[in-house]
Amino acid sequence: MDKTILTIFKIISLIFIALAVIFQVMVLIKGDDGVIGTGILDYYIRLSYVAVAIAAILALAFPLYFMIQNPKDLLKIVGGIVVLAIIGFICYSIADNTFNIAQLEKLKTTSDVSRMVGASLYFTYFLGGIAVLSVIFSGISGLFK
């Protein structure tokens, strides 16, 4: 089954590469003036939509498939999601709106959006700090092995 899936993905990849090469040749033949207004770039955009859709479907389907095959890993995943939700709640709780009404109107936003942006920044800082600490820890622990 794995070999069949790999073969299918190779074929799909080759098709996408061939289409991209064809579109690129069309752009090179037409030149800059021939591309604008002719719709050739629309093919690129449609190809990217299809590629993103396939990637999104596979990004959702494969984890579900592997979770069904190994239900013990599902508990680890649920635990990770719960930890991220707790971190997100803490970040949202400490975030606040630091802008006054005039500044919010100038930025064309609301206090809720400002608070969400602050919470997102705190969340990013927190996870980035954890990533840096884990790299340092793994480097130090590697020295003692």
C-alpha positions as CSV (number, residue, x, y, z in Angstrom):
1,M,0.0,0.0,0.0
2,D,2.8,2.4,0.8
3,K,4.5,1.8,-2.5
4,T,1.2,2.5,-4.3
5,I,0.8,5.8,-2.5
6,L,4.4,6.8,-3.2
7,T,3.9,6.0,-6.9
8,I,0.7,8.0,-7.0
9,F,2.4,11.0,-5.4
10,K,5.3,10.7,-7.8
11,I,2.9,10.8,-10.8
12,I,1.0,13.8,-9.3
13,S,4.3,15.6,-8.7
14,L,5.4,15.0,-12.2
15,I,2.1,16.3,-13.6
16,F,2.4,19.5,-11.6
17,I,6.0,19.9,-12.7
18,A,5.1,19.4,-16.3
19,L,2.3,21.9,-16.1
20,A,4.5,24.5,-14.4
21,V,7.1,24.0,-17.1
22,I,4.5,24.4,-19.9
23,F,3.2,27.6,-18.3
24,Q,6.7,28.9,-17.9
25,V,7.4,28.3,-21.5
26,M,4.2,30.1,-22.5
27,V,5.3,33.1,-20.4
28,L,8.7,33.1,-22.0
29,I,7.3,32.9,-25.5
30,K,4.8,35.7,-24.9
31,G,7.2,38.0,-23.1
32,D,6.2,40.6,-20.6
33,D,3.7,42.4,-22.8
34,G,2.1,39.2,-23.9
35,V,1.4,38.0,-20.4
36,I,-0.5,41.0,-19.1
37,G,-4.2,40.7,-19.9
38,T,-4.0,37.4,-21.6
39,G,-4.8,35.2,-18.7
40,I,-1.7,33.1,-18.8
41,L,-0.9,33.8,-15.2
42,D,-4.4,32.6,-14.3
43,Y,-3.2,29.1,-15.1
44,Y,-0.4,29.5,-12.5
45,I,-3.0,30.7,-9.9
46,R,-5.3,27.8,-10.6
47,L,-2.5,25.3,-10.4
48,S,-1.5,26.8,-7.1
49,Y,-5.1,26.5,-5.8
50,V,-5.2,22.9,-6.7
51,A,-1.8,22.2,-5.1
52,V,-2.8,24.0,-1.9
53,A,-6.1,22.1,-1.8
54,I,-4.4,18.8,-2.3
55,A,-1.9,19.7,0.4
56,A,-4.6,20.7,2.8
57,I,-6.6,17.6,2.3
58,L,-3.5,15.4,2.8
59,A,-2.5,17.4,5.8
60,L,-5.8,16.5,7.4
61,A,-6.2,13.0,6.0
62,F,-2.9,11.4,6.9
63,P,-2.9,12.3,10.6
64,L,-6.5,10.9,10.9
65,Y,-5.4,7.8,9.1
66,F,-2.4,7.2,11.4
67,M,-4.5,8.0,14.5
68,I,-7.0,5.3,13.5
69,Q,-4.1,2.9,13.0
70,N,-2.6,3.7,16.4
71,P,-5.1,5.0,19.0
72,K,-2.5,5.3,21.7
73,D,-0.9,8.2,19.9
74,L,-4.3,9.9,20.0
75,L,-3.9,10.5,23.7
76,K,-0.6,12.2,23.1
77,I,-2.1,14.4,20.4
78,V,-5.1,15.4,22.6
79,G,-2.7,16.1,25.5
80,G,-0.6,18.4,23.2
81,I,-3.7,20.2,22.0
82,V,-4.9,20.7,25.6
83,V,-1.5,22.1,26.6
84,L,-1.6,24.5,23.6
85,A,-5.2,25.6,24.5
86,I,-4.1,26.3,28.1
87,I,-1.1,28.3,26.9
88,G,-3.4,30.2,24.5
89,F,-5.9,31.0,27.3
90,I,-3.1,32.2,29.6
91,C,-1.7,34.4,26.8
92,Y,-5.2,35.8,26.0
93,S,-5.7,36.5,29.7
94,I,-2.5,38.6,30.1
95,A,-3.0,40.4,26.8
96,D,-4.7,43.8,26.9
97,N,-5.5,46.7,24.6
98,T,-2.8,49.4,25.0
99,F,-4.3,51.8,22.4
100,N,-6.7,54.6,23.1
101,I,-9.8,55.1,20.9
102,A,-8.1,57.7,18.6
103,Q,-5.2,55.3,17.9
104,L,-7.6,52.4,17.3
105,E,-9.6,54.6,14.8
106,K,-6.3,55.6,13.1
107,L,-5.3,51.9,12.8
108,K,-8.9,51.0,11.7
109,T,-9.2,48.3,14.2
110,T,-11.0,47.4,17.4
111,S,-9.9,46.8,21.0
112,D,-10.8,43.1,20.6
113,V,-8.5,42.7,17.5
114,S,-5.8,44.6,19.4
115,R,-6.1,42.2,22.3
116,M,-6.0,39.1,20.0
117,V,-2.9,40.4,18.3
118,G,-1.2,40.9,21.7
119,A,-2.3,37.4,22.7
120,S,-0.9,36.0,19.5
121,L,2.4,37.8,20.1
122,Y,2.7,36.4,23.6
123,F,1.8,32.9,22.3
124,T,4.5,33.2,19.7
125,Y,7.1,34.5,22.2
126,F,6.2,31.7,24.6
127,L,6.5,28.9,22.0
128,G,9.6,30.4,20.6
129,G,11.2,30.5,24.0
130,I,10.3,26.8,24.6
131,A,11.8,26.0,21.2
132,V,15.1,27.8,22.0
133,L,15.2,26.1,25.5
134,S,14.6,22.7,24.0
135,V,17.4,23.2,21.4
136,I,19.8,24.3,24.2
137,F,18.7,21.3,26.4
138,S,19.1,18.8,23.6
139,G,22.6,20.2,22.8
140,I,23.7,20.0,26.4
141,S,22.3,16.6,26.9
142,G,24.0,15.4,23.7
143,L,27.4,16.4,25.2
144,F,26.9,14.0,28.1
145,K,25.8,11.0,26.1
